[in-house]
Amino acid sequence: MTIQQNGFGAALALLRNKEFSMYMILRFIVIFSLYAQATALSYHIYTVTHNVLNIGYIGLAEIIPAFLFSLNAGHIADKTDKQKMYLAVVVGYLFVAIGIGYLSSSFNPASLNVTLIGLYSLIFLNGAGRAFLAPVSFSILSLVTPNGKDAQAITWSTTAWYLGSILGPLVGSAILAYSGMHMVSVMTIACLIIAVISAMNISSKPAIISTVKESVMESLTKGLNFVFSNQLILACLSLDLFAVLFGGAEALLPVFSKDILHISAVGFGWLRSAHGLGSILLTGILTVLPLHKYAGKKLLWSVAIFGACMILFALSTNVYLSFIILFIGGMADCVSVVIRQSVLQKNTPQELKGRVASVNMLFISSSNELGTVESSIAAKYLGTIPSVIVGGIITFIVVIITAWKAPKLRKLEMN
C-alpha cells in the first residue's frame, strides 16, 4: 500500500461520511468564531485600558467556571445525549456573542468600567460553555467516526481545531482593525448560527445505559480515579499543564505587539496565528508520517523545544523573527497535542470519555487561563520580557522532572 493510500487517501475517504463531515464543520466553525472573538477582545480591552492586568482578568474569568463546572460537565456528557448537549452549548455561545456585540457597539450607553464588568461576565459564561464543550466534543468524536478510522478522525479533528485557531485570530484582528470590535461580534454571531445548523444535522447520540447505579459523586470520582491511576495519561496532562502554565507567552501578545514590536492589530493577528500555522503544517506532515516510534521521547523533546521558543521570542525585537519563533513553537506544540489526544482516545473507555475529557479540559484550562493570569502578574512585577524568559526556563525543568518520574511516558510507542 502506498503512503498516499495509508495517509491522505484514508483521511479523505473519512470525509465522505455525512455525520463526520458535519462534526468537522461544527468543530471548525466553533473554534474559528471563539478564537476570532477572544483575540479581538483581548486586544480591544488592552487598547482601551492599557493595563496588562486586564489581560489576566480575562484568564481569571475563564478559569473560574472551568473549575466550577468541568467535572460535572463530564458527568453530564456521559449521561446525556451528546448531540443535544453540543447543540445547547453552541446556542449558549451564540447568546454570549450577541451580548458582547451589544456591549462593544455604539448602542451601549454604559461607562468603561461598567462595560468591562459586563464583558468579563460574558467571558465567564463563555468559560462555562468551554467546560461543557470539551467533554461533549471529545466523547462524540468516536460516535460519528466509522469503525477502524479513529487515527484519521483524531488527525482531522486536530486539523479542524488548528485551522480555526489560525484563521480566527487573522480574521478577527483584521475586522477589529478596519471595522471595530462590534463587527467582530457580528461575524461571530453569523458563524455560530451556521454551527447551530450543523449541530442539528448530526443524529441523536444517546448515552450508554449502565446497569450499575451510582451517585453523581461516585460518577465524578470514577473519572478522576481513572486519570490519576493511569501514569501515562496523568504524565501527558501534567506535562501540558505545567509547561503551558509557565511557558506560554501568547497571553502577552497584545503587550509585545503594541509596546515592544510596535505593530498594528493586523500584525498582532498574524503573530497570534503563527503558532497555529506551525501546528497545521506539522499536522499535515503527521497525516503521512504518523508518530509511531519513540512517541514519548518525541513528546518530551517537543515540549522542551516549545520552552526554548518562548525564551527566544522574549528576546526578539524583530517582528519577522518573532513570527518564525512562534511558528516553530506551534510545530512543537502540535506533537504534544496529537500524542495527548491519541493517548486519551485509545486508553479511555467510551462510558468514561466525557469525565476523562473534563479532567483533560481542566488541566488545559488550568494551563491556558491560569497561564494568562500568571503571565500578566509576572509581567506586571518582573517586566514582560523577564517573565517570559523565566517561564521558558521553568518549562525545561518540568520536562526533566516528567521524564524522570514517568518512565511509561518516556518509553511510549504508538502503533
C-alpha positions as CSV (number, residue, x, y, z in Angstrom):
1,M,0.0,0.0,0.0
2,T,1.4,3.5,-0.8
3,I,1.9,6.3,1.6
4,Q,-0.9,8.2,-0.3
5,Q,-3.3,5.3,0.4
6,N,-2.3,5.0,4.0
7,G,-2.3,8.7,4.7
8,F,-4.2,11.2,2.6
9,G,-6.4,8.6,0.8
10,A,-7.7,7.1,4.0
11,A,-8.1,10.5,5.6
12,L,-10.1,12.0,2.7
13,A,-12.3,8.9,2.5
14,L,-13.4,9.6,6.0
15,L,-14.9,13.0,5.0
16,R,-17.4,11.2,2.8
17,N,-19.2,10.2,5.9
18,K,-22.0,12.7,6.4
19,E,-22.1,12.8,10.2
20,F,-18.3,13.1,10.4
21,S,-18.2,15.9,7.9
22,M,-20.9,17.7,9.9
23,Y,-18.9,17.3,13.0
24,M,-15.8,18.7,11.3
25,I,-17.8,21.8,10.1
26,L,-19.2,22.2,13.5
27,R,-15.8,21.9,15.3
28,F,-14.0,24.2,12.8
29,I,-16.7,27.0,13.0
30,V,-17.0,27.0,16.8
31,I,-13.2,27.2,17.2
32,F,-12.8,29.8,14.5
33,S,-15.5,32.0,15.9
34,L,-14.3,31.7,19.5
35,Y,-10.7,32.4,18.6
36,A,-11.7,35.4,16.5
37,Q,-13.8,36.8,19.3
38,A,-11.2,36.1,22.0
39,T,-8.3,37.5,20.1
40,A,-10.1,40.7,19.2
41,L,-11.5,41.1,22.7
42,S,-8.1,40.8,24.4
43,Y,-6.5,43.3,22.1
44,H,-9.5,45.6,22.4
45,I,-9.5,45.5,26.2
46,Y,-5.8,46.1,26.4
47,T,-6.0,49.0,23.9
48,V,-8.8,50.9,25.8
49,T,-7.3,50.3,29.3
50,H,-3.5,49.8,28.6
51,N,-3.3,47.7,31.8
52,V,-1.6,44.3,31.5
53,L,-3.5,43.0,34.5
54,N,-6.8,43.3,32.5
55,I,-5.4,40.5,30.3
56,G,-5.0,38.5,33.4
57,Y,-8.6,39.2,34.4
58,I,-9.7,37.6,31.1
59,G,-7.9,34.4,32.0
60,L,-9.4,34.5,35.5
61,A,-12.9,35.0,34.2
62,E,-12.4,31.8,32.1
63,I,-10.7,29.6,34.6
64,I,-13.2,30.1,37.5
65,P,-16.1,28.4,35.6
66,A,-13.7,25.7,34.3
67,F,-13.0,24.7,37.9
68,L,-16.7,25.1,38.9
69,F,-18.3,23.1,36.1
70,S,-15.8,20.9,34.4
71,L,-16.2,17.7,36.4
72,N,-19.9,17.9,36.5
73,A,-19.9,18.7,32.7
74,G,-18.1,15.4,32.1
75,H,-20.7,13.5,34.2
76,I,-23.5,15.1,32.1
77,A,-21.7,14.3,28.8
78,D,-21.5,10.7,29.8
79,K,-25.1,10.5,31.0
80,T,-26.9,12.5,28.3
81,D,-27.4,12.8,24.5
82,K,-24.2,14.1,23.1
83,Q,-25.8,15.8,20.1
84,K,-28.3,17.7,22.2
85,M,-25.7,18.8,24.6
86,Y,-23.4,20.0,21.8
87,L,-26.3,22.0,20.3
88,A,-27.1,23.5,23.7
89,V,-23.5,24.7,24.2
90,V,-23.4,26.3,20.7
91,V,-26.7,28.1,21.3
92,G,-25.2,29.4,24.6
93,Y,-22.1,30.7,22.8
94,L,-24.5,32.5,20.3
95,F,-26.3,34.4,23.1
96,V,-22.9,35.4,24.6
97,A,-21.7,36.7,21.3
98,I,-24.9,38.8,21.0
99,G,-24.1,40.3,24.4
100,I,-20.5,41.1,23.5
101,G,-21.7,42.7,20.3
102,Y,-24.1,44.9,22.2
103,L,-21.5,46.0,24.8
104,S,-18.9,46.8,22.2
105,S,-21.3,48.8,20.0
106,S,-22.3,52.5,19.9
107,F,-25.7,51.5,21.3
108,N,-24.1,50.7,24.7
109,P,-24.5,53.8,26.9
110,A,-22.6,52.4,29.9
111,S,-19.3,53.7,31.2
112,L,-16.0,51.9,30.6
113,N,-15.9,50.3,34.0
114,V,-19.5,49.0,33.7
115,T,-18.8,47.8,30.2
116,L,-15.7,45.9,31.4
117,I,-17.7,44.2,34.1
118,G,-20.2,43.2,31.5
119,L,-17.6,41.8,29.2
120,Y,-15.9,39.9,32.0
121,S,-19.3,38.4,33.0
122,L,-19.8,37.2,29.4
123,I,-16.3,35.8,29.3
124,F,-17.2,33.9,32.4
125,L,-20.2,32.4,30.6
126,N,-18.0,31.5,27.7
127,G,-15.7,29.8,30.1
128,A,-18.7,27.8,31.4
129,G,-19.5,26.9,27.8
130,R,-16.0,25.6,27.3
131,A,-16.3,23.4,30.4
132,F,-19.2,21.6,28.6
133,L,-17.8,21.8,25.1
134,A,-14.6,19.9,25.8
135,P,-16.2,16.6,27.1
136,V,-19.0,16.5,24.6
137,S,-16.7,17.2,21.7
138,F,-14.3,14.5,22.8
139,S,-16.9,11.9,23.6
140,I,-18.9,12.4,20.4
141,L,-15.9,12.0,18.1
142,S,-15.8,8.2,18.3
143,L,-19.6,8.1,17.8
144,V,-19.5,9.9,14.4
145,T,-16.4,8.0,13.3
146,P,-16.7,4.8,11.2
147,N,-15.1,1.7,12.8
148,G,-11.4,1.5,12.3
149,K,-10.9,5.1,11.4
150,D,-10.1,6.5,14.8
151,A,-6.5,7.6,14.0
152,Q,-7.6,9.5,10.9
153,A,-10.5,11.0,12.9
154,I,-8.1,12.3,15.6
155,T,-5.9,13.9,12.9
156,W,-8.9,15.5,11.1
157,S,-10.3,16.8,14.4
158,T,-6.9,18.2,15.4
159,T,-6.7,19.8,11.9
160,A,-10.1,21.5,12.3
161,W,-9.1,22.8,15.7
162,Y,-5.8,24.3,14.3
163,L,-7.5,25.8,11.2
164,G,-10.0,27.5,13.4
165,S,-7.2,28.7,15.8
166,I,-5.3,30.1,12.8
167,L,-8.0,31.7,10.7
168,G,-9.9,33.0,13.8
169,P,-7.2,35.4,15.0
170,L,-6.3,36.5,11.5
171,V,-9.9,37.3,10.5
172,G,-10.9,38.7,14.0
173,S,-7.9,41.1,14.1
174,A,-8.4,42.3,10.6
175,I,-12.1,43.1,11.2
176,L,-11.1,44.7,14.5
177,A,-8.5,46.9,12.8
178,Y,-10.8,48.1,10.0
179,S,-14.3,47.9,11.5
180,G,-14.1,47.7,15.2
181,M,-15.0,45.1,17.9
182,H,-18.7,45.2,17.3
183,M,-18.2,43.9,13.7
184,V,-16.1,41.0,15.1
185,S,-19.2,40.1,17.1
186,V,-21.5,40.3,14.1
187,M,-19.2,37.9,12.2
188,T,-19.1,35.6,15.3
189,I,-22.9,35.6,15.5
190,A,-23.2,34.6,11.8
191,C,-20.7,31.8,12.3
192,L,-22.4,30.4,15.3
193,I,-25.8,30.4,13.5
194,I,-24.1,28.1,10.9
195,A,-22.7,26.0,13.8
196,V,-26.2,25.6,15.2
197,I,-27.5,24.3,11.9
198,S,-24.5,21.9,11.6
199,A,-25.2,20.5,15.1
200,M,-28.9,19.9,14.1
201,N,-27.7,17.8,11.2
202,I,-26.0,15.3,13.5
203,S,-28.3,12.5,14.6
204,S,-29.1,11.8,18.3
205,K,-26.2,10.2,20.3
206,P,-27.8,8.9,23.5
207,A,-25.7,7.9,26.5
208,I,-24.7,4.3,27.1
209,I,-27.1,3.0,29.7
210,S,-25.3,1.5,32.7
211,T,-26.7,-1.4,34.7
212,V,-24.7,-0.2,37.7
213,K,-26.4,2.5,39.7
214,E,-24.1,5.2,41.1
215,S,-24.5,8.7,42.6
216,V,-23.2,11.8,41.0
217,M,-20.3,12.0,43.4
218,E,-19.3,8.4,42.6
219,S,-19.6,9.1,38.9
220,L,-17.3,12.2,39.2
221,T,-14.8,10.3,41.4
222,K,-14.6,7.5,38.8
223,G,-13.3,9.8,36.2
224,L,-10.7,11.4,38.5
225,N,-9.6,8.0,39.8
226,F,-9.1,6.7,36.2
227,V,-6.9,9.6,35.3
228,F,-4.8,9.7,38.5
229,S,-4.3,5.9,38.5
230,N,-3.0,5.9,34.9
231,Q,0.6,7.0,34.8
232,L,0.6,7.6,31.1
233,I,-2.5,9.8,30.9
234,L,-1.5,11.7,34.1
235,A,2.0,12.4,32.8
236,C,0.7,13.7,29.5
237,L,-1.8,16.0,31.2
238,S,0.7,17.2,33.8
239,L,3.3,18.0,31.2
240,D,0.8,20.1,29.3
241,L,-0.4,21.8,32.4
242,F,2.9,23.0,33.8
243,A,4.7,23.6,30.5
244,V,2.0,25.9,29.1
245,L,1.3,27.4,32.6
246,F,4.8,28.8,32.8
247,G,6.0,28.6,29.2
248,G,3.1,30.4,27.4
249,A,4.0,33.8,26.1
250,E,1.0,34.2,23.8
251,A,-1.2,35.7,26.6
252,L,1.1,38.7,26.5
253,L,1.0,39.1,22.7
254,P,-1.1,42.4,22.9
255,V,1.7,43.8,25.1
256,F,4.5,42.6,22.8
257,S,2.6,43.8,19.7
258,K,1.9,47.3,21.0
259,D,4.8,48.1,23.3
260,I,7.8,46.0,22.1
261,L,7.3,45.2,18.4
262,H,5.1,48.3,17.7
263,I,2.8,46.6,15.2
264,S,-0.9,47.1,14.3
265,A,-3.9,45.0,15.2
266,V,-3.4,43.2,11.9
267,G,0.2,42.4,12.7
268,F,-1.0,41.2,16.1
269,G,-3.4,38.8,14.4
270,W,-0.6,37.4,12.3
271,L,1.5,36.8,15.4
272,R,-1.4,35.2,17.2
273,S,-1.9,32.9,14.2
274,A,1.8,31.9,13.9
275,H,1.5,29.2,16.5
276,G,-1.5,27.6,14.7
277,L,0.2,27.9,11.3
278,G,3.2,25.9,12.5
279,S,0.8,23.4,14.1
280,I,-1.3,22.9,11.0
281,L,1.8,22.4,8.8
282,L,3.1,19.6,11.1
283,T,-0.4,18.1,11.3
284,G,-0.3,17.7,7.5
285,I,3.1,16.0,7.8
286,L,1.9,13.7,10.5
287,T,-1.0,12.6,8.3
288,V,1.6,11.0,6.0
289,L,4.3,10.3,8.6
290,P,2.4,9.4,11.9
291,L,4.1,9.4,15.3
292,H,4.7,5.7,16.0
293,K,8.2,5.0,17.2
294,Y,9.7,6.9,20.2
295,A,6.4,8.9,20.7
296,G,7.1,9.5,24.3
297,K,10.6,10.9,23.7
298,K,9.3,13.0,20.8
299,L,6.7,14.4,23.2
300,L,9.3,15.4,25.8
301,W,11.6,16.9,23.2
302,S,8.8,18.9,21.6
303,V,7.8,20.5,25.0
304,A,11.5,21.4,25.5
305,I,11.6,23.0,22.1
306,F,8.4,24.9,22.9
307,G,10.1,26.3,26.1
308,A,13.2,27.3,24.1
309,C,11.0,29.1,21.6
310,M,9.3,31.1,24.4
311,I,12.7,32.3,25.6
312,L,13.8,33.3,22.1
313,F,10.5,35.1,21.4
314,A,11.0,37.1,24.6
315,L,14.5,38.2,23.4
316,S,13.4,39.1,19.8
317,T,12.8,42.7,18.8
318,N,12.2,41.8,15.1
319,V,8.6,41.0,14.2
320,Y,9.5,38.6,11.4
321,L,11.9,36.7,13.7
322,S,9.2,36.6,16.4
323,F,6.7,35.2,13.8
324,I,9.2,32.4,12.9
325,I,9.9,31.5,16.5
326,L,6.2,31.3,17.3
327,F,5.7,29.2,14.1
328,I,8.3,26.7,15.3
329,G,6.8,26.7,18.7
330,G,3.4,25.8,17.2
331,M,5.0,22.9,15.3
332,A,6.5,21.6,18.6
333,D,3.1,22.0,20.4
334,C,1.4,20.0,17.7
335,V,3.3,16.9,18.6
336,S,2.1,17.3,22.2
337,V,-1.5,17.8,21.2
338,V,-1.6,14.8,18.8
339,I,0.1,12.4,21.2
340,R,-2.0,13.5,24.2
341,Q,-5.3,13.2,22.2
342,S,-4.2,9.7,20.9
343,V,-3.3,8.5,24.4
344,L,-6.7,9.7,25.8
345,Q,-8.8,8.3,22.9
346,K,-7.1,4.9,22.9
347,N,-6.9,4.4,26.6
348,T,-10.3,5.7,27.8
349,P,-13.4,3.5,27.8
350,Q,-16.4,5.1,25.9
351,E,-18.5,5.3,29.0
352,L,-15.8,7.4,30.8
353,K,-14.8,9.6,27.9
354,G,-16.9,12.6,29.0
355,R,-15.5,12.6,32.5
356,V,-11.9,12.0,31.4
357,A,-12.2,14.8,28.8
358,S,-13.4,17.1,31.6
359,V,-10.3,16.3,33.6
360,N,-8.3,16.9,30.5
361,M,-10.1,20.2,29.9
362,L,-9.5,21.2,33.5
363,F,-5.7,20.6,33.0
364,I,-5.7,22.5,29.7
365,S,-7.8,25.4,31.0
366,S,-5.6,25.5,34.1
367,S,-2.5,25.8,31.9
368,N,-4.0,28.3,29.4
369,E,-6.1,30.5,31.6
370,L,-4.0,30.3,34.8
371,G,-1.1,30.8,32.5
372,T,-2.7,34.0,31.3
373,V,-3.1,35.1,34.9
374,E,0.4,34.1,35.9
375,S,1.9,35.8,32.8
376,S,0.1,39.1,33.4
377,I,1.0,39.2,37.1
378,A,4.7,38.2,36.3
379,A,4.8,40.8,33.6
380,K,3.5,43.5,35.9
381,Y,6.1,42.9,38.6
382,L,9.1,41.3,36.8
383,G,8.6,43.0,33.4
384,T,7.2,41.5,30.2
385,I,10.5,40.1,28.8
386,P,12.0,38.7,32.1
387,S,8.7,37.0,33.0
388,V,8.6,35.0,29.7
389,I,12.3,34.0,30.0
390,V,11.7,32.7,33.5
391,G,8.7,30.8,32.2
392,G,10.7,29.1,29.5
393,I,13.4,28.0,32.0
394,I,10.7,26.5,34.2
395,T,9.4,24.6,31.2
396,F,12.7,22.9,30.8
397,I,12.7,21.9,34.5
398,V,9.1,20.5,34.0
399,V,10.3,18.3,31.1
400,I,13.2,16.9,33.1
401,I,11.1,16.1,36.1
402,T,8.4,14.4,33.9
403,A,11.0,12.3,32.1
404,W,12.4,11.2,35.4
405,K,9.1,10.5,37.2
406,A,7.1,8.9,34.3
407,P,9.1,6.1,32.7
408,K,5.9,4.8,30.9
409,L,5.7,8.1,29.0
410,R,9.4,8.1,28.2
411,K,9.0,4.6,26.7
412,L,5.7,5.3,24.9
413,E,5.3,3.8,21.4
414,M,2.2,4.5,19.3
415,N,1.1,1.7,16.9
